Amino acid sequence: QVQLVESGGGLVQPGGSLRLSCAASASIFSIYAMGWYRQAPGQRRELVAFITTGGTTNYAHSVKGRFTISRDNAKNTVSLQMNSLKPEDTGVYYCNGDQYGSGSVLYWGQGTQVTVSS
């Protein structure tokens, strides 16, 4: 079982930047996809971005060009650089690991709050 712990959330003004980090309790080298999801109040949890062991990335259309996901297998960390933040980016951001890429074995962090507001 892999434990995931997020950090880096907070309050930021529109147009600002934040960097989220996710630290894993064990090696993520063999976890096929590491990603970030978010959930706004009253909304369903949605995929923000993921990155595979081979370095392939995928982004939600709403964040493409503004967010960048990266993983460091040596340090067992996954990061999400968020630029040009908008109020609609507000929500709880969750780190996720999909062991086989099939959804059969998933790991979740507890979440970190991101609030974009003036």
N, C-alpha and C positions, 0 to 999 in steps of 0.2 A: 504494500500500500504506500503510495506516494502522497505526502502532505504538501500542499501548496499554500504559500503565504504571500499575499499582495501588499505592496506599499507604494507610496507616492501620490495618492489621491489628495484632493483638497479643493479649495475655492480659487477660481481664476476668472479674470475678466474675459469677455469675448475678444477673440483675436490672440489670446495668450497661449502659452504652452505648458504642458505637463509631461512628465515621464513616469510611467508606471513600471514597477518591477515585480517579478514573481520569483520567489525563491523556493526551490523544491528540496524536500528532505532526503531525496535519493537521486540517483542518476536519471537524467532525462534522455540519455543518449539513445535508448531504444524505444522511446515513446514516439510513435509515428508523427503525431501532430500536436503541437502546443499552440494554444490560442487564447484570445480574449473575447469575452462576451460582455454585454451590458444589459441592464434592465432599468428602464425609466419607471417612475411611479405610475401604476395602473397599466403598465405595458408588459408584453411578454419579453422574456429574455431573448436577445438576438445576438447573432455572431457579428463581431467587429472585424476580426482578422485571425488568420492562423498561419503557421509556418511548419513545414514538414521536416523530417530528418534530412531530406535532400536539399532543403533550402527553398523549396517552392512556397510562395506566399499567395494568399488570397485575402481580399479586403471587401468589406461591404461597400456598396456603391457610394453610400453617404460619406464615407471617410477616405475614399481613394484619393491619393494625392496630398492628404493632410497628415495621415497617420503612417507610422512605419513600425513593423514588428520585427524583432530579432531574437535569436536564441543563442546562448553560449553553453554548449554541452559540457565544456570543461568546468564551468562554474555552476552548472545546474540552474541557470536563470533564463527567464524570458522577459523581454522588455517591450513596452509600447510607447513610442515617442508620439505625442499628440501635439500638433501645431495648428494654428489658425482655429482655435476652438470656438464652437458656437453654443448658444444656449441649449440647442437640441442634443448636444453631446452629454448633457447632464444625466447622471444615473449611477448605479452601482456597477462597477467593473469587476468581473470575475475572471480569474485565470483558470484555464482548462487544459487538461491533458487527455488525449484520445490515444490509448495505448496501441491499438491496431488500425486506427483509421476507420473503424466500422461502427463505433459507438457502443460496442459491447463492454468495454472496460474504460470508464471515465474517471478522471480525478478533477476535483473542484476546490478552489480556494474559498475563503469566507467572504471575499469581496472588499473593495475599497471605494469610497464615495468620491465622485467627481461632480463638482458643481460649477457651472459656467454662468456667471451672472455679474452684472455691473452694480 
